[in-house]
């Protein structure tokens, strides 16, 4: 009986190897663990040729994917993306700007990018400029700036102005009444 057999791994196996590798294992390990779970196939000439062919296709697909990722990274690098959000006093936002908002703003500029590729440590909760990193896989990454600005001033609304005017008038009347200028008749 053979002390070792050669198998080709179909998936990554911890402490053994990566998918597509030809490895030498004990027959019992192959028969009882790797083969029943479809983690490996016996290394015959046809299986070795098929795995080599699949490996070539995988390398070509990875190169194509890397080229697409580099194109997207070139589009994204160096741009300044402006996002308007409602803000209150102290430059704090009502709510926050997250990866979904950034991905929508990129989509409006014609850049298709999944929000899962955006690396934003925490949601943006204040006005200002922030650096955002894009991780596109295959070691390709890019970065751009997001500028969060107020969509409108807090008291720029007509209702807010009327309310402030009314409060100023009430305050003025109260002051004049307290000074004795306005007397009740």
Protein Blocks (a to p, Z undefined) as FASTA:
>chain_A
ZZbdcdddfbdcehkbcehiacdddfklmmmmmmmnopaccddfklmmmmmmmmmmmmmm
mmmmmmmmmmmmmmmgopacdddddddehhiaehjddfklmmmmmmmnopacdfklpccf
bacfbecdddddddebjhiacddddddddfbdfklpfklmmmmmmmmmmmmmmmmmmnom
accZZ
